[in-house]
Amino acid sequence: MKHNKLKERVFPLSVALIALSNDVALADEALIAAGEQQAMVCKACHQFEPDGVTVVGPPLWGLAERTIASFEGFDYSEGIKQHQGKWDAEKLDAFIASPEEFAPGTNMVYPGVKDPGARAAIIAWIATK
């Protein structure tokens, strides 16, 4: 009898957890899809393919795991070279918000993305590349 009561409690909880995890996955997919749309403006100067080359700016494939100002053969400004370490969500957020404030003297003329939700979506999408 205890076994049946346990099943009665565990089964609904399991279903609820599975549904919740699916909602999170769908939310992540929606965020990533929104990020891809938001990042369309970036494609004017950057490539996102694994074998991308420098266009106006360095390719962004693998950026989430890359050391700042480290793409071989790209001539980075002194402003961006001053930053140490790898790109992370916080640094990307600051850079995307205002490249000039993050790296004074940067060659990137883009004014930035003011909407924090749009920046979060772009960062989520870049992390998949």
Backbone as CSV, one residue per row, in Angstrom:
resi,resn,N_x,N_y,N_z,CA_x,CA_y,CA_z,C_x,C_y,C_z
1,MET,0.825,-1.196,0.000,0.000,0.000,0.000,0.870,1.261,0.000
2,LYS,1.964,1.257,0.790,2.868,2.408,0.790,3.444,2.620,-0.591
3,HIS,3.743,1.525,-1.284,4.337,1.610,-2.606,3.426,2.380,-3.570
4,ASN,2.119,2.119,-3.515,1.166,2.812,-4.378,1.103,4.299,-4.061
5,LYS,1.128,4.657,-2.763,1.084,6.072,-2.393,2.336,6.789,-2.868
6,LEU,3.479,6.101,-2.795,4.721,6.696,-3.270,4.618,6.964,-4.775
7,LYS,4.096,6.005,-5.505,3.909,6.180,-6.945,2.977,7.351,-7.230
8,GLU,1.929,7.468,-6.431,0.974,8.555,-6.624,1.635,9.913,-6.422
9,ARG,2.641,10.008,-5.579,3.326,11.279,-5.334,4.460,11.517,-6.327
10,VAL,5.223,10.482,-6.608,6.405,10.632,-7.440,6.040,10.874,-8.902
11,PHE,5.081,10.159,-9.414,4.740,10.289,-10.826,4.330,11.722,-11.191
12,PRO,3.398,12.356,-10.467,3.045,13.739,-10.823,4.238,14.689,-10.693
13,LEU,5.076,14.480,-9.698,6.246,15.323,-9.523,7.211,15.148,-10.694
14,SER,7.410,13.923,-11.116,8.288,13.657,-12.262,7.771,14.335,-13.517
15,VAL,6.483,14.221,-13.746,5.880,14.852,-14.926,6.051,16.366,-14.846
16,ALA,5.857,16.930,-13.691,6.010,18.379,-13.521,7.447,18.808,-13.778
17,LEU,8.421,18.055,-13.288,9.824,18.393,-13.506,10.202,18.283,-14.982
18,ILE,9.703,17.257,-15.645,9.973,17.110,-17.079,9.358,18.272,-17.844
19,ALA,8.147,18.639,-17.518,7.495,19.766,-18.195,8.258,21.057,-17.945
20,LEU,8.700,21.257,-16.725,9.463,22.457,-16.391,10.778,22.492,-17.155
21,SER,11.489,21.368,-17.216,12.758,21.347,-17.937,12.538,21.582,-19.431
22,ASN,11.441,21.105,-19.971,11.124,21.367,-21.380,10.839,22.845,-21.602
23,ASP,10.153,23.491,-20.644,9.894,24.923,-20.748,11.195,25.710,-20.733
24,VAL,12.148,25.303,-19.889,13.446,25.969,-19.827,14.166,25.793,-21.154
25,ALA,14.153,24.591,-21.694,14.812,24.337,-22.977,14.172,25.176,-24.078
26,LEU,12.852,25.276,-24.077,12.168,26.087,-25.080,12.507,27.562,-24.898
27,ALA,12.603,28.010,-23.642,12.974,29.402,-23.370,14.381,29.673,-23.871
28,ASP,15.316,28.739,-23.639,16.686,28.896,-24.137,16.701,28.946,-25.660
29,GLU,15.938,28.072,-26.293,15.871,28.064,-27.757,15.310,29.378,-28.273
30,ALA,14.300,29.914,-27.600,13.707,31.188,-28.016,14.711,32.324,-27.833
31,LEU,15.470,32.298,-26.746,16.481,33.319,-26.496,17.572,33.255,-27.568
32,ILE,18.017,32.061,-27.888,19.054,31.878,-28.899,18.545,32.341,-30.270
33,ALA,17.318,31.990,-30.605,16.743,32.418,-31.891,16.632,33.940,-31.945
34,ALA,16.227,34.542,-30.841,16.152,36.013,-30.791,17.545,36.611,-30.934
35,GLY,18.529,35.977,-30.322,19.908,36.457,-30.424,20.423,36.415,-31.842
36,GLU,20.062,35.375,-32.570,20.484,35.281,-33.960,19.906,36.446,-34.763
37,GLN,18.653,36.767,-34.504,18.030,37.903,-35.197,18.696,39.222,-34.793
38,GLN,18.952,39.384,-33.498,19.575,40.614,-33.006,20.995,40.778,-33.559
39,ALA,21.685,39.667,-33.778,23.086,39.704,-34.230,23.227,39.901,-35.734
40,MET,22.132,40.017,-36.440,22.210,40.205,-37.892,23.041,41.444,-38.236
41,VAL,22.945,42.480,-37.437,23.713,43.691,-37.682,25.217,43.417,-37.560
42,CYS,25.607,42.465,-36.718,27.021,42.116,-36.535,27.603,41.496,-37.797
43,LYS,26.734,40.821,-38.556,27.193,40.108,-39.756,27.674,41.057,-40.847
44,ALA,27.413,42.341,-40.709,27.920,43.297,-41.684,29.449,43.370,-41.626
45,CYS,30.025,43.102,-40.456,31.480,43.225,-40.265,32.163,41.952,-39.777
46,HIS,31.384,40.976,-39.302,31.956,39.762,-38.711,31.354,38.517,-39.349
47,GLN,32.159,37.483,-39.468,31.655,36.177,-39.890,31.430,35.321,-38.644
48,PHE,30.497,34.381,-38.745,30.167,33.494,-37.631,30.400,32.025,-37.963
49,GLU,31.048,31.740,-39.071,31.290,30.363,-39.481,32.566,29.827,-38.828
50,PRO,32.669,28.501,-38.678,33.865,27.912,-38.052,35.160,28.242,-38.789
51,ASP,35.081,28.416,-40.085,36.281,28.740,-40.861,36.277,30.209,-41.285
52,GLY,35.615,31.039,-40.465,35.478,32.452,-40.784,36.813,33.178,-40.869
53,VAL,36.800,34.229,-41.668,37.991,35.057,-41.852,37.658,36.490,-41.446
54,THR,38.692,37.280,-41.326,38.497,38.688,-41.019,37.802,39.368,-42.184
55,VAL,36.746,40.093,-41.893,36.082,40.921,-42.889,36.511,42.342,-42.525
56,VAL,35.684,43.079,-41.817,36.083,44.355,-41.232,36.600,44.072,-39.827
57,GLY,35.890,43.179,-39.122,36.287,42.747,-37.790,36.631,41.271,-37.811
58,PRO,37.160,40.773,-36.712,37.518,39.351,-36.659,36.274,38.467,-36.647
59,PRO,36.395,37.215,-37.100,35.243,36.307,-37.028,34.883,36.041,-35.562
60,LEU,33.628,35.756,-35.330,33.160,35.583,-33.953,32.916,34.138,-33.562
61,TRP,33.159,33.188,-34.478,33.020,31.771,-34.129,34.014,31.448,-33.020
62,GLY,33.568,30.825,-31.959,34.440,30.440,-30.856,34.770,31.573,-29.911
63,LEU,34.120,32.711,-30.078,34.418,33.877,-29.248,34.215,33.594,-27.766
64,ALA,33.211,32.805,-27.431,32.903,32.538,-26.029,34.029,31.785,-25.315
65,GLU,34.934,31.180,-26.070,36.055,30.446,-25.470,37.400,31.097,-25.793
66,ARG,37.353,32.267,-26.397,38.571,32.908,-26.878,39.096,33.953,-25.898
67,THR,40.404,34.098,-25.865,41.027,35.180,-25.117,40.749,36.481,-25.867
68,ILE,40.513,37.551,-25.130,40.223,38.850,-25.734,41.390,39.257,-26.640
69,ALA,41.046,39.811,-27.791,42.025,40.343,-28.760,43.037,39.294,-29.199
70,SER,42.556,38.083,-29.475,43.496,36.994,-29.756,43.349,36.345,-31.135
71,PHE,42.449,36.828,-31.982,42.311,36.178,-33.288,43.552,36.473,-34.114
72,GLU,44.219,35.425,-34.514,45.477,35.514,-35.256,45.310,36.343,-36.532
73,GLY,46.160,37.342,-36.680,46.187,38.137,-37.897,45.306,39.368,-37.881
74,PHE,44.498,39.561,-36.833,43.663,40.758,-36.780,44.398,41.837,-36.000
75,ASP,44.386,43.058,-36.510,45.071,44.186,-35.886,44.111,44.890,-34.913
76,TYR,44.129,44.453,-33.665,43.248,45.006,-32.639,43.727,46.389,-32.199
77,SER,42.785,47.221,-31.778,43.120,48.541,-31.246,43.766,48.388,-29.869
78,GLU,44.484,49.406,-29.463,45.113,49.399,-28.137,44.053,49.306,-27.035
79,GLY,42.886,49.918,-27.262,41.815,49.887,-26.263,41.373,48.479,-25.920
80,ILE,41.231,47.629,-26.915,40.797,46.249,-26.655,41.956,45.394,-26.167
81,LYS,43.172,45.703,-26.612,44.343,44.947,-26.154,44.597,45.129,-24.656
82,GLN,44.063,46.179,-24.080,44.258,46.444,-22.653,43.504,45.443,-21.771
83,HIS,42.527,44.766,-22.333,41.727,43.803,-21.571,42.425,42.445,-21.544
84,GLN,42.401,41.835,-20.391,43.049,40.541,-20.184,41.999,39.449,-20.032
85,GLY,42.416,38.218,-20.222,41.557,37.063,-19.972,40.677,36.708,-21.148
86,LYS,39.760,35.806,-20.864,38.838,35.323,-21.899,37.556,36.146,-21.869
87,TRP,36.884,36.111,-23.004,35.554,36.710,-23.057,34.636,35.891,-22.155
88,ASP,33.813,36.555,-21.384,32.765,35.899,-20.618,31.498,36.729,-20.796
89,ALA,30.412,36.283,-20.214,29.132,36.971,-20.418,29.193,38.419,-19.938
90,GLU,29.841,38.666,-18.822,29.917,40.030,-18.277,30.715,40.958,-19.207
91,LYS,31.851,40.483,-19.691,32.676,41.298,-20.588,31.972,41.512,-21.934
92,LEU,31.365,40.446,-22.445,30.629,40.588,-23.704,29.474,41.569,-23.559
93,ASP,28.777,41.487,-22.440,27.658,42.399,-22.203,28.147,43.844,-22.201
94,ALA,29.236,44.116,-21.496,29.779,45.478,-21.438,30.235,45.941,-22.822
95,PHE,30.894,45.059,-23.558,31.377,45.428,-24.892,30.228,45.684,-25.850
96,ILE,29.246,44.784,-25.863,28.112,44.941,-26.778,27.286,46.172,-26.414
97,ALA,27.199,46.488,-25.122,26.453,47.672,-24.687,27.091,48.943,-25.230
98,SER,28.420,49.025,-25.170,29.129,50.213,-25.652,30.585,49.866,-25.916
99,PRO,30.894,49.497,-27.144,32.281,49.153,-27.466,33.263,50.269,-27.087
100,GLU,32.887,51.517,-27.297,33.784,52.640,-26.999,34.029,52.799,-25.498
101,GLU,33.018,52.561,-24.669,33.221,52.649,-23.215,34.049,51.468,-22.706
102,PHE,33.815,50.289,-23.264,34.555,49.101,-22.837,36.017,49.201,-23.234
103,ALA,36.262,49.674,-24.457,37.626,49.740,-24.993,37.831,51.096,-25.671
104,PRO,38.080,52.139,-24.869,38.267,53.465,-25.464,39.310,53.427,-26.592
105,GLY,38.944,54.045,-27.700,39.828,54.048,-28.856,39.633,52.861,-29.769
106,THR,38.627,52.037,-29.485,38.373,50.870,-30.337,38.118,51.298,-31.770
107,ASN,38.469,50.432,-32.691,38.201,50.693,-34.103,36.762,50.377,-34.476
108,MET,36.047,49.719,-33.583,34.663,49.337,-33.856,33.781,50.577,-33.709
109,VAL,33.156,50.976,-34.801,32.366,52.206,-34.801,30.905,51.983,-34.406
110,TYR,30.520,50.750,-34.165,29.142,50.441,-33.788,28.823,51.066,-32.427
111,PRO,27.687,51.753,-32.285,27.376,52.449,-31.029,26.993,51.537,-29.866
112,GLY,26.622,50.305,-30.145,26.254,49.379,-29.081,24.771,49.069,-29.056
113,VAL,24.422,48.108,-28.219,23.035,47.664,-28.048,22.619,48.075,-26.644
114,LYS,21.681,48.974,-26.538,21.283,49.509,-25.230,20.352,48.574,-24.456
115,ASP,19.570,47.777,-25.154,18.587,46.889,-24.509,19.284,45.672,-23.897
116,PRO,19.240,45.535,-22.551,19.908,44.395,-21.908,19.346,43.043,-22.342
117,GLY,18.074,42.978,-22.659,17.477,41.727,-23.121,18.027,41.326,-24.481
118,ALA,18.203,42.302,-25.363,18.779,42.027,-26.682,20.230,41.584,-26.533
119,ARG,20.967,42.221,-25.628,22.360,41.813,-25.406,22.423,40.391,-24.872
120,ALA,21.546,40.050,-23.938,21.526,38.689,-23.381,21.236,37.671,-24.478
121,ALA,20.334,38.010,-25.378,20.003,37.102,-26.478,21.194,36.939,-27.416
122,ILE,21.867,38.027,-27.736,23.042,37.952,-28.614,24.121,37.090,-27.973
123,ILE,24.356,37.288,-26.687,25.378,36.516,-25.976,25.010,35.037,-25.956
124,ALA,23.740,34.718,-25.737,23.294,33.323,-25.739,23.529,32.697,-27.114
125,TRP,23.252,33.446,-28.168,23.456,32.919,-29.519,24.941,32.756,-29.822
126,ILE,25.755,33.761,-29.480,27.200,33.681,-29.722,27.791,32.467,-28.997
127,ALA,27.271,32.154,-27.816,27.777,31.011,-27.047,27.559,29.687,-27.776
128,THR,26.620,29.667,-28.720,26.376,28.425,-29.479,27.305,28.305,-30.680
129,LYS,28.060,29.315,-30.958,28.940,29.357,-32.142,30.359,29.004,-31.761
